[in-house]
Amino acid sequence: MIQSMLTDKKNTDSQIADVILVESQKPSVILLAKEEFETYLNQFKGEHFS
């Protein structure tokens, strides 16, 4: 999944652009290093799939 996300056109350098919802109907783009995104993804999996 991360390898696919690294090829997204919104990315800059080695950072992954991720769209998050700040509020209902208010998206925001954040840039994360690959390692930061892996940490975030692992935390999400731990909270929702354990």
N, CA, C, O and CB atoms as a CASP TS submission, in Angstrom:
PFRMAT TS
TARGET T0000
AUTHOR 0000-0000-0000
METHOD Language model
MODEL 1
PARENT N/A
ATOM      1  N   MET     1       0.826  -1.187   0.000  1.00  0.00           N
ATOM      2  CA  MET     1       0.000   0.000   0.000  1.00  0.00           C
ATOM      3  C   MET     1       0.876   1.260   0.000  1.00  0.00           C
ATOM      4  O   MET     1       0.629   2.196  -0.760  1.00  0.00           O
ATOM      5  CB  MET     1      -0.943  -0.007   1.213  1.00  0.00           C
ATOM      6  N   ILE     2       1.885   1.272   0.845  1.00  0.00           N
ATOM      7  CA  ILE     2       2.750   2.449   0.938  1.00  0.00           C
ATOM      8  C   ILE     2       3.513   2.661  -0.366  1.00  0.00           C
ATOM      9  O   ILE     2       3.666   3.798  -0.812  1.00  0.00           O
ATOM     10  CB  ILE     2       3.735   2.304   2.111  1.00  0.00           C
ATOM     11  N   GLN     3       3.992   1.583  -0.982  1.00  0.00           N
ATOM     12  CA  GLN     3       4.705   1.712  -2.251  1.00  0.00           C
ATOM     13  C   GLN     3       3.809   2.360  -3.308  1.00  0.00           C
ATOM     14  O   GLN     3       4.273   3.189  -4.090  1.00  0.00           O
ATOM     15  CB  GLN     3       5.196   0.333  -2.736  1.00  0.00           C
ATOM     16  N   SER     4       2.539   1.989  -3.335  1.00  0.00           N
ATOM     17  CA  SER     4       1.596   2.592  -4.280  1.00  0.00           C
ATOM     18  C   SER     4       1.376   4.068  -3.968  1.00  0.00           C
ATOM     19  O   SER     4       1.291   4.895  -4.876  1.00  0.00           O
ATOM     20  CB  SER     4       0.257   1.845  -4.251  1.00  0.00           C
ATOM     21  N   MET     5       1.284   4.390  -2.692  1.00  0.00           N
ATOM     22  CA  MET     5       1.054   5.773  -2.301  1.00  0.00           C
ATOM     23  C   MET     5       2.249   6.660  -2.626  1.00  0.00           C
ATOM     24  O   MET     5       2.081   7.856  -2.866  1.00  0.00           O
ATOM     25  CB  MET     5       0.741   5.850  -0.821  1.00  0.00           C
ATOM     26  N   LEU     6       3.448   6.095  -2.637  1.00  0.00           N
ATOM     27  CA  LEU     6       4.642   6.880  -2.950  1.00  0.00           C
ATOM     28  C   LEU     6       4.651   7.377  -4.395  1.00  0.00           C
ATOM     29  O   LEU     6       5.367   8.325  -4.718  1.00  0.00           O
ATOM     30  CB  LEU     6       5.885   6.053  -2.689  1.00  0.00           C
ATOM     31  N   THR     7       3.863   6.748  -5.266  1.00  0.00           N
ATOM     32  CA  THR     7       3.821   7.155  -6.667  1.00  0.00           C
ATOM     33  C   THR     7       2.717   8.172  -6.965  1.00  0.00           C
ATOM     34  O   THR     7       2.560   8.591  -8.112  1.00  0.00           O
ATOM     35  CB  THR     7       3.634   5.943  -7.539  1.00  0.00           C
ATOM     36  N   ASP     8       1.957   8.570  -5.954  1.00  0.00           N
ATOM     37  CA  ASP     8       0.863   9.518  -6.149  1.00  0.00           C
ATOM     38  C   ASP     8       1.402  10.881  -6.586  1.00  0.00           C
ATOM     39  O   ASP     8       2.437  11.327  -6.091  1.00  0.00           O
ATOM     40  CB  ASP     8       0.037   9.660  -4.857  1.00  0.00           C
ATOM     41  N   LYS     9       0.713  11.533  -7.500  1.00  0.00           N
ATOM     42  CA  LYS     9       1.172  12.810  -8.051  1.00  0.00           C
ATOM     43  C   LYS     9       1.123  13.962  -7.052  1.00  0.00           C
ATOM     44  O   LYS     9       1.757  14.991  -7.283  1.00  0.00           O
ATOM     45  CB  LYS     9       0.346  13.163  -9.248  1.00  0.00           C
ATOM     46  N   LYS    10       0.386  13.819  -5.946  1.00  0.00           N
ATOM     47  CA  LYS    10       0.312  14.888  -4.942  1.00  0.00           C
ATOM     48  C   LYS    10       1.539  14.926  -4.038  1.00  0.00           C
ATOM     49  O   LYS    10       1.765  15.914  -3.339  1.00  0.00           O
ATOM     50  CB  LYS    10      -0.935  14.718  -4.095  1.00  0.00           C
ATOM     51  N   ASN    11       2.326  13.865  -4.047  1.00  0.00           N
ATOM     52  CA  ASN    11       3.492  13.788  -3.177  1.00  0.00           C
ATOM     53  C   ASN    11       4.567  14.779  -3.581  1.00  0.00           C
ATOM     54  O   ASN    11       4.656  15.189  -4.738  1.00  0.00           O
ATOM     55  CB  ASN    11       4.058  12.390  -3.186  1.00  0.00           C
ATOM     56  N   THR    12       5.386  15.158  -2.603  1.00  0.00           N
ATOM     57  CA  THR    12       6.546  15.992  -2.872  1.00  0.00           C
ATOM     58  C   THR    12       7.769  15.309  -2.285  1.00  0.00           C
ATOM     59  O   THR    12       7.734  14.826  -1.153  1.00  0.00           O
ATOM     60  CB  THR    12       6.365  17.424  -2.285  1.00  0.00           C
ATOM     61  N   ASP    13       8.851  15.270  -3.054  1.00  0.00           N
ATOM     62  CA  ASP    13      10.073  14.601  -2.632  1.00  0.00           C
ATOM     63  C   ASP    13       9.752  13.190  -2.153  1.00  0.00           C
ATOM     64  O   ASP    13       9.202  12.390  -2.910  1.00  0.00           O
ATOM     65  CB  ASP    13      10.781  15.403  -1.522  1.00  0.00           C
ATOM     66  N   SER    14      10.084  12.882  -0.921  1.00  0.00           N
ATOM     67  CA  SER    14       9.825  11.538  -0.402  1.00  0.00           C
ATOM     68  C   SER    14       8.685  11.547   0.613  1.00  0.00           C
ATOM     69  O   SER    14       8.576  10.637   1.435  1.00  0.00           O
ATOM     70  CB  SER    14      11.093  10.961   0.239  1.00  0.00           C
ATOM     71  N   GLN    15       7.838  12.569   0.559  1.00  0.00           N
ATOM     72  CA  GLN    15       6.733  12.672   1.492  1.00  0.00           C
ATOM     73  C   GLN    15       5.432  12.229   0.833  1.00  0.00           C
ATOM     74  O   GLN    15       5.196  12.470  -0.351  1.00  0.00           O
ATOM     75  CB  GLN    15       6.606  14.101   2.016  1.00  0.00           C
ATOM     76  N   ILE    16       4.606  11.582   1.628  1.00  0.00           N
ATOM     77  CA  ILE    16       3.310  11.093   1.174  1.00  0.00           C
ATOM     78  C   ILE    16       2.251  12.138   1.516  1.00  0.00           C
ATOM     79  O   ILE    16       2.143  12.571   2.664  1.00  0.00           O
ATOM     80  CB  ILE    16       2.967   9.712   1.821  1.00  0.00           C
ATOM     81  N   ALA    17       1.477  12.537   0.516  1.00  0.00           N
ATOM     82  CA  ALA    17       0.370  13.471   0.737  1.00  0.00           C
ATOM     83  C   ALA    17      -0.856  12.656   1.135  1.00  0.00           C
ATOM     84  O   ALA    17      -1.279  11.751   0.416  1.00  0.00           O
ATOM     85  CB  ALA    17       0.083  14.343  -0.545  1.00  0.00           C
ATOM     86  N   ASP    18      -1.409  12.992   2.281  1.00  0.00           N
ATOM     87  CA  ASP    18      -2.575  12.274   2.780  1.00  0.00           C
ATOM     88  C   ASP    18      -3.687  13.287   3.038  1.00  0.00           C
ATOM     89  O   ASP    18      -3.439  14.345   3.616  1.00  0.00           O
ATOM     90  CB  ASP    18      -2.233  11.467   4.078  1.00  0.00           C
ATOM     91  N   VAL    19      -4.889  12.976   2.621  1.00  0.00           N
ATOM     92  CA  VAL    19      -6.031  13.856   2.836  1.00  0.00           C
ATOM     93  C   VAL    19      -6.749  13.397   4.089  1.00  0.00           C
ATOM     94  O   VAL    19      -7.127  12.231   4.210  1.00  0.00           O
ATOM     95  CB  VAL    19      -6.992  13.861   1.605  1.00  0.00           C
ATOM     96  N   ILE    20      -6.936  14.324   5.027  1.00  0.00           N
ATOM     97  CA  ILE    20      -7.656  14.023   6.266  1.00  0.00           C
ATOM     98  C   ILE    20      -8.828  14.982   6.395  1.00  0.00           C
ATOM     99  O   ILE    20      -8.820  16.062   5.805  1.00  0.00           O
ATOM    100  CB  ILE    20      -6.716  14.125   7.507  1.00  0.00           C
ATOM    101  N   LEU    21      -9.825  14.594   7.160  1.00  0.00           N
ATOM    102  CA  LEU    21     -10.950  15.481   7.432  1.00  0.00           C
ATOM    103  C   LEU    21     -10.703  16.200   8.748  1.00  0.00           C
ATOM    104  O   LEU    21     -10.640  15.573   9.806  1.00  0.00           O
ATOM    105  CB  LEU    21     -12.289  14.695   7.473  1.00  0.00           C
ATOM    106  N   VAL    22     -10.563  17.522   8.678  1.00  0.00           N
ATOM    107  CA  VAL    22     -10.385  18.330   9.875  1.00  0.00           C
ATOM    108  C   VAL    22     -11.724  18.459  10.593  1.00  0.00           C
ATOM    109  O   VAL    22     -11.822  18.313  11.811  1.00  0.00           O
ATOM    110  CB  VAL    22      -9.808  19.727   9.523  1.00  0.00           C
ATOM    111  N   GLU    23     -12.741  18.736   9.802  1.00  0.00           N
ATOM    112  CA  GLU    23     -14.127  18.794  10.261  1.00  0.00           C
ATOM    113  C   GLU    23     -14.986  18.183   9.162  1.00  0.00           C
ATOM    114  O   GLU    23     -14.488  17.869   8.081  1.00  0.00           O
ATOM    115  CB  GLU    23     -14.575  20.275  10.593  1.00  0.00           C
ATOM    116  N   SER    24     -16.255  18.018   9.432  1.00  0.00           N
ATOM    117  CA  SER    24     -17.151  17.511   8.410  1.00  0.00           C
ATOM    118  C   SER    24     -17.093  18.427   7.195  1.00  0.00           C
ATOM    119  O   SER    24     -17.283  19.638   7.315  1.00  0.00           O
ATOM    120  CB  SER    24     -18.597  17.396   8.948  1.00  0.00           C
ATOM    121  N   GLN    25     -16.834  17.857   6.043  1.00  0.00           N
ATOM    122  CA  GLN    25     -16.755  18.561   4.767  1.00  0.00           C
ATOM    123  C   GLN    25     -15.619  19.582   4.708  1.00  0.00           C
ATOM    124  O   GLN    25     -15.697  20.540   3.939  1.00  0.00           O
ATOM    125  CB  GLN    25     -18.060  19.252   4.494  1.00  0.00           C
ATOM    126  N   LYS    26     -14.555  19.392   5.514  1.00  0.00           N
ATOM    127  CA  LYS    26     -13.403  20.295   5.489  1.00  0.00           C
ATOM    128  C   LYS    26     -12.116  19.468   5.416  1.00  0.00           C
ATOM    129  O   LYS    26     -11.470  19.224   6.435  1.00  0.00           O
ATOM    130  CB  LYS    26     -13.393  21.225   6.748  1.00  0.00           C
ATOM    131  N   PRO    27     -11.747  19.034   4.192  1.00  0.00           N
ATOM    132  CA  PRO    27     -10.540  18.227   4.050  1.00  0.00           C
ATOM    133  C   PRO    27      -9.279  19.080   4.124  1.00  0.00           C
ATOM    134  O   PRO    27      -9.301  20.282   3.860  1.00  0.00           O
ATOM    135  CB  PRO    27     -10.571  17.463   2.737  1.00  0.00           C
ATOM    136  N   SER    28      -8.190  18.430   4.488  1.00  0.00           N
ATOM    137  CA  SER    28      -6.891  19.078   4.542  1.00  0.00           C
ATOM    138  C   SER    28      -5.846  18.069   4.067  1.00  0.00           C
ATOM    139  O   SER    28      -5.958  16.875   4.345  1.00  0.00           O
ATOM    140  CB  SER    28      -6.570  19.600   5.986  1.00  0.00           C
ATOM    141  N   VAL    29      -4.836  18.552   3.354  1.00  0.00           N
ATOM    142  CA  VAL    29      -3.757  17.684   2.892  1.00  0.00           C
ATOM    143  C   VAL    29      -2.575  17.843   3.832  1.00  0.00           C
ATOM    144  O   VAL    29      -2.114  18.956   4.087  1.00  0.00           O
ATOM    145  CB  VAL    29      -3.351  18.013   1.424  1.00  0.00           C
ATOM    146  N   ILE    30      -2.085  16.713   4.348  1.00  0.00           N
ATOM    147  CA  ILE    30      -0.886  16.738   5.183  1.00  0.00           C
ATOM    148  C   ILE    30       0.211  15.943   4.478  1.00  0.00           C
ATOM    149  O   ILE    30      -0.072  14.993   3.749  1.00  0.00           O
ATOM    150  CB  ILE    30      -1.174  16.155   6.610  1.00  0.00           C
ATOM    151  N   LEU    31       1.451  16.334   4.698  1.00  0.00           N
ATOM    152  CA  LEU    31       2.589  15.628   4.124  1.00  0.00           C
ATOM    153  C   LEU    31       3.308  14.877   5.234  1.00  0.00           C
ATOM    154  O   LEU    31       3.648  15.453   6.267  1.00  0.00           O
ATOM    155  CB  LEU    31       3.555  16.611   3.399  1.00  0.00           C
ATOM    156  N   LEU    32       3.536  13.591   5.012  1.00  0.00           N
ATOM    157  CA  LEU    32       4.203  12.745   5.993  1.00  0.00           C
ATOM    158  C   LEU    32       5.371  12.026   5.338  1.00  0.00           C
ATOM    159  O   LEU    32       5.281  11.593   4.189  1.00  0.00           O
ATOM    160  CB  LEU    32       3.215  11.731   6.609  1.00  0.00           C
ATOM    161  N   ALA    33       6.462  11.902   6.074  1.00  0.00           N
ATOM    162  CA  ALA    33       7.554  11.059   5.608  1.00  0.00           C
ATOM    163  C   ALA    33       7.065   9.616   5.611  1.00  0.00           C
ATOM    164  O   ALA    33       6.120   9.282   6.326  1.00  0.00           O
ATOM    165  CB  ALA    33       8.834  11.229   6.500  1.00  0.00           C
ATOM    166  N   LYS    34       7.695   8.768   4.825  1.00  0.00           N
ATOM    167  CA  LYS    34       7.285   7.364   4.730  1.00  0.00           C
ATOM    168  C   LYS    34       7.229   6.721   6.115  1.00  0.00           C
ATOM    169  O   LYS    34       6.284   5.993   6.415  1.00  0.00           O
ATOM    170  CB  LYS    34       8.249   6.580   3.819  1.00  0.00           C
ATOM    171  N   GLU    35       8.217   6.977   6.953  1.00  0.00           N
ATOM    172  CA  GLU    35       8.262   6.385   8.296  1.00  0.00           C
ATOM    173  C   GLU    35       7.113   6.891   9.170  1.00  0.00           C
ATOM    174  O   GLU    35       6.528   6.123   9.934  1.00  0.00           O
ATOM    175  CB  GLU    35       9.606   6.698   8.968  1.00  0.00           C
ATOM    176  N   GLU    36       6.791   8.190   9.057  1.00  0.00           N
ATOM    177  CA  GLU    36       5.676   8.751   9.813  1.00  0.00           C
ATOM    178  C   GLU    36       4.361   8.112   9.386  1.00  0.00           C
ATOM    179  O   GLU    36       3.514   7.797  10.222  1.00  0.00           O
ATOM    180  CB  GLU    36       5.611  10.272   9.628  1.00  0.00           C
ATOM    181  N   PHE    37       4.195   7.922   8.082  1.00  0.00           N
ATOM    182  CA  PHE    37       2.965   7.309   7.583  1.00  0.00           C
ATOM    183  C   PHE    37       2.849   5.869   8.051  1.00  0.00           C
ATOM    184  O   PHE    37       1.761   5.424   8.416  1.00  0.00           O
ATOM    185  CB  PHE    37       2.915   7.371   6.057  1.00  0.00           C
ATOM    186  N   GLU    38       3.966   5.125   8.045  1.00  0.00           N
ATOM    187  CA  GLU    38       3.944   3.742   8.533  1.00  0.00           C
ATOM    188  C   GLU    38       3.533   3.697   9.996  1.00  0.00           C
ATOM    189  O   GLU    38       2.751   2.831  10.389  1.00  0.00           O
ATOM    190  CB  GLU    38       5.320   3.080   8.350  1.00  0.00           C
ATOM    191  N   THR    39       4.048   4.617  10.813  1.00  0.00           N
ATOM    192  CA  THR    39       3.690   4.678  12.233  1.00  0.00           C
ATOM    193  C   THR    39       2.202   4.966  12.391  1.00  0.00           C
ATOM    194  O   THR    39       1.516   4.306  13.172  1.00  0.00           O
ATOM    195  CB  THR    39       4.523   5.755  12.962  1.00  0.00           C
ATOM    196  N   TYR    40       1.703   5.955  11.645  1.00  0.00           N
ATOM    197  CA  TYR    40       0.287   6.314  11.688  1.00  0.00           C
ATOM    198  C   TYR    40      -0.581   5.121  11.283  1.00  0.00           C
ATOM    199  O   TYR    40      -1.575   4.821  11.945  1.00  0.00           O
ATOM    200  CB  TYR    40       0.008   7.518  10.766  1.00  0.00           C
ATOM    201  N   LEU    41      -0.209   4.448  10.205  1.00  0.00           N
ATOM    202  CA  LEU    41      -0.980   3.308   9.721  1.00  0.00           C
ATOM    203  C   LEU    41      -0.997   2.178  10.743  1.00  0.00           C
ATOM    204  O   LEU    41      -2.042   1.569  10.970  1.00  0.00           O
ATOM    205  CB  LEU    41      -0.412   2.808   8.396  1.00  0.00           C
ATOM    206  N   ASN    42       0.129   1.892  11.353  1.00  0.00           N
ATOM    207  CA  ASN    42       0.195   0.840  12.373  1.00  0.00           C
ATOM    208  C   ASN    42      -0.649   1.184  13.593  1.00  0.00           C
ATOM    209  O   ASN    42      -1.302   0.308  14.160  1.00  0.00           O
ATOM    210  CB  ASN    42       1.641   0.606  12.798  1.00  0.00           C
ATOM    211  N   GLN    43      -0.644   2.454  14.003  1.00  0.00           N
ATOM    212  CA  GLN    43      -1.482   2.877  15.131  1.00  0.00           C
ATOM    213  C   GLN    43      -2.960   2.711  14.788  1.00  0.00           C
ATOM    214  O   GLN    43      -3.743   2.238  15.611  1.00  0.00           O
ATOM    215  CB  GLN    43      -1.184   4.346  15.512  1.00  0.00           C
ATOM    216  N   PHE    44      -3.334   3.098  13.581  1.00  0.00           N
ATOM    217  CA  PHE    44      -4.717   2.967  13.140  1.00  0.00           C
ATOM    218  C   PHE    44      -5.140   1.502  13.148  1.00  0.00           C
ATOM    219  O   PHE    44      -6.216   1.168  13.644  1.00  0.00           O
ATOM    220  CB  PHE    44      -4.897   3.570  11.737  1.00  0.00           C
ATOM    221  N   LYS    45      -4.294   0.626  12.598  1.00  0.00           N
ATOM    222  CA  LYS    45      -4.623  -0.803  12.578  1.00  0.00           C
ATOM    223  C   LYS    45      -4.775  -1.344  13.981  1.00  0.00           C
ATOM    224  O   LYS    45      -5.680  -2.137  14.244  1.00  0.00           O
ATOM    225  CB  LYS    45      -3.552  -1.593  11.831  1.00  0.00           C
ATOM    226  N   GLY    46      -3.898  -0.927  14.897  1.00  0.00           N
ATOM    227  CA  GLY    46      -3.966  -1.388  16.279  1.00  0.00           C
ATOM    228  C   GLY    46      -5.241  -0.954  16.989  1.00  0.00           C
ATOM    229  O   GLY    46      -5.795  -1.702  17.794  1.00  0.00           O
ATOM    230  N   GLU    47      -5.701   0.244  16.692  1.00  0.00           N
ATOM    231  CA  GLU    47      -6.900   0.776  17.338  1.00  0.00           C
ATOM    232  C   GLU    47      -8.186   0.187  16.762  1.00  0.00           C
ATOM    233  O   GLU    47      -9.178   0.058  17.479  1.00  0.00           O
ATOM    234  CB  GLU    47      -6.929   2.284  17.207  1.00  0.00           C
ATOM    235  N   HIS    48      -8.183  -0.166  15.496  1.00  0.00           N
ATOM    236  CA  HIS    48      -9.436  -0.566  14.839  1.00  0.00           C
ATOM    237  C   HIS    48      -9.538  -2.032  14.477  1.00  0.00           C
ATOM    238  O   HIS    48     -10.622  -2.509  14.142  1.00  0.00           O
ATOM    239  CB  HIS    48      -9.617   0.225  13.616  1.00  0.00           C
ATOM    240  N   PHE    49      -8.426  -2.761  14.537  1.00  0.00           N
ATOM    241  CA  PHE    49      -8.468  -4.151  14.112  1.00  0.00           C
ATOM    242  C   PHE    49      -7.895  -5.102  15.139  1.00  0.00           C
ATOM    243  O   PHE    49      -7.434  -6.186  14.779  1.00  0.00           O
ATOM    244  CB  PHE    49      -7.735  -4.309  12.828  1.00  0.00           C
ATOM    245  N   SER    50      -7.909  -4.728  16.407  1.00  0.00           N
ATOM    246  CA  SER    50      -7.389  -5.645  17.432  1.00  0.00           C
ATOM    247  C   SER    50      -8.507  -6.284  18.216  1.00  0.00           C
ATOM    248  O   SER    50      -8.251  -7.082  19.118  1.00  0.00           O
ATOM    249  CB  SER    50      -6.451  -4.916  18.382  1.00  0.00           C
TER
END
